[in-house]
Amino acid sequence: MSGFSEQWLALREGADAAARAAALVPAIRPRDGRTAVVVDLGAGTGANLRWLAPRLACPSRWIAVDHDAALLARITARPFPEGTAVEPLALDLAQALDRVPFAQADLVTASALLDLVSEAWLERLAAACAAARVPVLFALTYDGRVAWTPRERGDETVRELVNRHQRGDKGFGPALGPAAAGRAAALFAARGYEVSSAASDWTLGPEEAALQSALVAGWLEAALEVAPAERAALADWAARRRAWIASGASRLAVGHVDLGGLPERRNAEDAEGRRENRSTSLRGDGSARALPAGAPCGAPAARLAVQRLTRPTRKPELCGAPRPLRPPR
Ligand SMILES: C[S@@+](CC[C@H](N)C(=O)[O-])C[C@H]1O[C@@H](n2cnc3c(N)ncnc32)[C@H](O)[C@@H]1O
């Protein structure tokens, strides 16, 4: 079992969908000219597919990879976007990355996965993607920033303890945790990728009280594992945060990063494709219409809004944060 419950994934799906950076969805060029093959790593119950498939503007066949077969079974148990086919692949990615069919893929993607993995595993992933010359899109990587409103004593202590906990082994070796998005940008850039990033922060208000409460519970547990001697202070912090949530006045911003990457050869082809297709592949409002076989599908014009990276830049501040937060070391 992965430790990620179906209930938790359902609870976060709305906040994830609201936070994601649509501008990073790449223009993908199906190898067969018709249907894009998308490999989704750590697919869980399919939230990434439900968000991304309708934005690809061409039919897609998803290879949904996860080591938790029970979560994968939930993908096909509910409706999924029209023009989408799903093949579950139950696999421990930590042990068997080489069994992922990268060579078939038109896009490799993951959501809420990279902060769980180690640097060594991420290097292997970057090497496998680069060898297949496949575009990548990694969404919702937690980056260590947290801002509660109103503030309470203990918020910063808990954030630091949680971020230490994030660096523990989550099955892939010592996890990168909050450093993951920056390391991924650097490792893919080193393999010749043109990397773009955008903030995908959760901004949770009173309507997301259930998600806020689940985070308090999860963060309390994580903080206690790191600092068991602080039990009384941590329990007191949780009680005060729960009281704010119950009052309807609690707001919470949680920092995430979305990362997109185009492989070296695709950069040149895609720039060419953008020049050729901009006038024919998009409507005036930027939405896609039917494309000729072999044309890239996605939202090339929208990508102009995002930040291009060859190296990780400073993290953006959280929207609505009462003052700038310094990212943890
Ligand atoms: C935070 S969840 C994200 C799930 C889904 N991508 C989403 O956005 O809802 C992380 C997912 O990675 C999967 N996972 C964790 N370790 C894994 C491993 N070693 N091999 C394959 N999948 C793994 C978990 O089962 C879980 O579904």
The ligand as an SDF file (V2000), in Angstrom:
LIG
                    3D

 27 29  0  0  0  0  0  0  0  0999 V2000
    0.1620   12.2490   -3.7290 C   0  0  0  0  0  0  0  0  0  0  0  0
   -0.3810   10.8780   -4.6280 S   0  0  0  0  0  0  0  0  0  0  0  0
   -0.8280   11.6140   -6.1830 C   0  0  0  0  0  0  0  0  0  0  0  0
   -1.7990   10.7900   -6.9660 C   0  0  0  0  0  0  0  0  0  0  0  0
   -2.3020   11.4400   -8.2580 C   0  0  0  0  0  0  0  0  0  0  0  0
   -1.2180   11.7040   -9.1760 N   0  0  0  0  0  0  0  0  0  0  0  0
   -3.0530   12.7050   -7.9410 C   0  0  0  0  0  0  0  0  0  0  0  0
   -2.5990   13.7830   -8.3300 O   0  0  0  0  0  0  0  0  0  0  0  0
   -4.1030   12.6060   -7.3030 O   0  0  0  0  0  0  0  0  0  0  0  0
    1.1130   10.0000   -5.0230 C   0  0  0  0  0  0  0  0  0  0  0  0
    0.8530    8.7380   -5.8100 C   0  0  0  0  0  0  0  0  0  0  0  0
    2.1200    8.1000   -6.0560 O   0  0  0  0  0  0  0  0  0  0  0  0
    1.9520    6.7130   -5.8770 C   0  0  0  0  0  0  0  0  0  0  0  0
    3.2450    6.1200   -5.4960 N   0  0  0  0  0  0  0  0  0  0  0  0
    3.9820    6.3880   -4.3890 C   0  0  0  0  0  0  0  0  0  0  0  0
    5.0860    5.6340   -4.3700 N   0  0  0  0  0  0  0  0  0  0  0  0
    5.0550    4.8890   -5.5080 C   0  0  0  0  0  0  0  0  0  0  0  0
    5.9150    3.8960   -6.0770 C   0  0  0  0  0  0  0  0  0  0  0  0
    7.0500    3.5100   -5.4430 N   0  0  0  0  0  0  0  0  0  0  0  0
    5.5800    3.3440   -7.2460 N   0  0  0  0  0  0  0  0  0  0  0  0
    4.4410    3.7070   -7.8900 C   0  0  0  0  0  0  0  0  0  0  0  0
    3.5700    4.6150   -7.4090 N   0  0  0  0  0  0  0  0  0  0  0  0
    3.8840    5.2000   -6.2230 C   0  0  0  0  0  0  0  0  0  0  0  0
    0.9340    6.5870   -4.7550 C   0  0  0  0  0  0  0  0  0  0  0  0
    0.2990    5.3170   -4.7200 O   0  0  0  0  0  0  0  0  0  0  0  0
   -0.0160    7.7210   -5.0870 C   0  0  0  0  0  0  0  0  0  0  0  0
   -1.0520    7.3030   -5.9200 O   0  0  0  0  0  0  0  0  0  0  0  0
  1  2  1  0
  2  3  1  0
  2 10  1  0
  3  4  1  0
  4  5  1  0
  5  6  1  0
  5  7  1  0
  7  8  2  0
  7  9  1  0
 10 11  1  0
 11 12  1  0
 11 26  1  0
 12 13  1  0
 13 14  1  0
 13 24  1  0
 14 15  1  0
 14 23  1  0
 15 16  2  0
 16 17  1  0
 17 18  1  0
 17 23  2  0
 18 19  1  0
 18 20  2  0
 20 21  1  0
 21 22  2  0
 22 23  1  0
 24 25  1  0
 24 26  1  0
 26 27  1  0
M  CHG  2   2   1   9  -1
M  END
$$$$
